[in-house]
């Protein structure tokens, strides 16, 4: 859904109808694509080399593998207007003169499709909160124990129940054993049997489709917000200079960005 203060419009179908299903589509201000073969400037576009080099360094990287990358398309302009209608300026000869700034007018945001991503940041954030309780590897081990220990108990209970059925079946003649086994199974409680089956099936499904993706995969929403921040000119917070010594604009990818 759209942000409370920002409106996003899906233009993929409109770009396809125009024959421009790529970042050259005039309707696409932010083009989202896969990382392979993407991220570079489009032929004929005039991107700022300084901004592009800084953006390369600002990619989300883990273990030398790029997860996402943003490549803004920018240009110098002296007719830029802020959202409040004001224009950047500086004083010269006692009057106001337009200030040339770097305007981001579009961007390509690329995501690595070879990595796993989860989409529900709010849901998965609860699992990441567990990492604060102890060392992440220890917390992961405890989580696995809590998931697989009940599963082991349910599996053991079902196997033991089958062992008992087989023991009782061995007391009757061989020709009657199959019928005796089915008659014995028919006496099982449907409720307890259902609970045992749920206890056997649920943990692997939960572990493989919920727990592991939330624990080990990338946060798509967080990565998208991170890269859009780079598109707008923001660098990484940990690279900002100290407040006491830093000058305004030093945490920007390009200090001329308004």
Steps between C-alpha positions, in 0.01 A plus 500: 500500500605861457676692772285733706682804360629369167289380210637223276339419168560170317579580136628163375197431281500855365871474413437164332224656287744776400762245397745616768503222758833617641650797681465719188123513553415870547236411761740311729673725749629202696564185298523181708682208340733210572863565580647280228579719203340803668614797697697678227411825334274469198650598166422860417443601863738747658579374850749668730812286531570620854151405610522163328832414663369599841188293439710194417661529842159538663363167375368255756781245524542187706787252462607678180161425345284794398141458612361822357622804315357840411622701203348850493467700181596854585578830334615846591223759511447855620119485474439246778206553733454343842169340593403822682552702183826662608803508271863448608695824491800684631563867559710684245557873468238567762231292328383142458638295214392147393725229641594211271422165662487135400146389425409130512229453238492121487672185616545130440478284812626145451459197726701180490257227402749228598451589867197416711278788614212529741225755441332537839742716698264548794444127550867402462618783726384297800747227412782753469415634844596157634856559379536767768442248779831322443758423236315448166646151452395402852153642447472311171598176675237558771239573234582177318477303824160653581372408154648153452473367856115491496517356149725220624262426786200476268690277256615275784143479634360393162777245443449355848126474435568304182741277690224419748258427217752262342568324831130433549466386139772237546283322758239405241537256209695632198193490275309732734777752572413755233137508605602522864732795427220693328260422781758622752558821304125560489500526879739795500357832611445726198579808706828366639603363162433835338704678765788258448493552123494878544793467740692306235417718197487851648860540630675424165260731315546777758877457501544496122247761392489744793785470748797458264391763242443757775829410665735467204347684203515866408233751599360619165312795649804610702735464202260696278478783753880492536558532125234767454687695768810480281294613201402809700867565579539358849810304590539247784433638852818343637702701250368833624758722674457589868236765561754724670742500209294416195365753256146484359480281193801281575287188527371540146620301203542829323523817707329704229180297531229735636 
